[in-house]
Every structure is written in structure tokens, then in C-alpha cells.
């Protein structure tokens, strides 16, 4: 089988990209790294990486050129493992941020119920969270449809969903 390795004919990659790959690194196209970017908004070195950079797997640097080389199944397996490890390592900060955000929603007492409403407008996902509290006298194990009071409704959606009606087949 054949795979890609980075090469460097001169030092230009170190000027063109934010981080240049080292010569001889296994490489992939690396387009996935731009999945969250709007290509038209990229500038400077990020735009150069988007337009003309292969991704070196050991450094996560960019290379303008790669060379096709013979590779074994063992090489392929090692490359897959290397890329997976890089993705996991870089996903951890995102995972930590997501868990921290979830923790920031926990300003109400334990056992409070939280609901989310999401909308998508002008290329942005917007989330609104509401804490629901049991109706006075509903008891500790209230049915879901006995939750009435809504806290944090400053930007409530105008959408209405009749949960009780859904159970009877009459919901909006």
C-alpha cells in the first residue's frame, strides 16, 4: 500500500503556516480540521493552511508538499492510532469545556429539572435553559406533568408544546 509523508524542499512552510510539519511525518489531507470554520472568514496563515496544507500527524503542523511512499499494514495501523490519539488529546479540552458548561447550569438545588430549547438562526445555534420546580404540594415524586413554575424565562421561545396532550394524541 502507499501513504503520504511530509517533505520540505525549503523553509517556506515555516513562514506560510502557523506551525510547519517536520519532514518525514505521516500525513493526511487534514480538511477535517476546518470543519467548524467558515472558509471565507479565514485569513493569513490559517487561510494558507486551508488552501494548501497537508496535516502532519506527529506535530499537527502543515506541509505544502507530501510524497507518496510505500507503507505496510503495520504502518497504516500505527498511523490510524497516531491520528486517533491526536484527535482524543485535542478533544479533551473541548470535553472539559462542555462538562464545565453543564456544571454552570446547576445553580438550582439538586433534583431540580432542567429543560433546553434550541434554535438555529443566521448560522448560530442558540440554547435557552429553564429550571422547572414541582408545583406546591405535589410531593417528592411528582409526575412530570405536574411541574409548572418556570425559572429563567427571560428569553423564552414562543413555541408551545402540550406534553400532556401528546400522551393523549392531542398535542400541538
Buried (B, 14 or more C-beta within 10 A) or exposed (E): EEBBBBBBEEEEBEEBBEBBBEBBBBBBEBEEBBEEEEEEEBEEBBBBBBEBBBBBBBBBBBBBBBBEEEBEEEBEEBBEEBBEEBEEEEEEEEEEEEEEEEEEBEEBEEEBEBEEBEEEEEEEEEEBEBBBBBEEEEEEEBEEEBBEEEEBEEEEEEEEEEEEEEEEEEEE
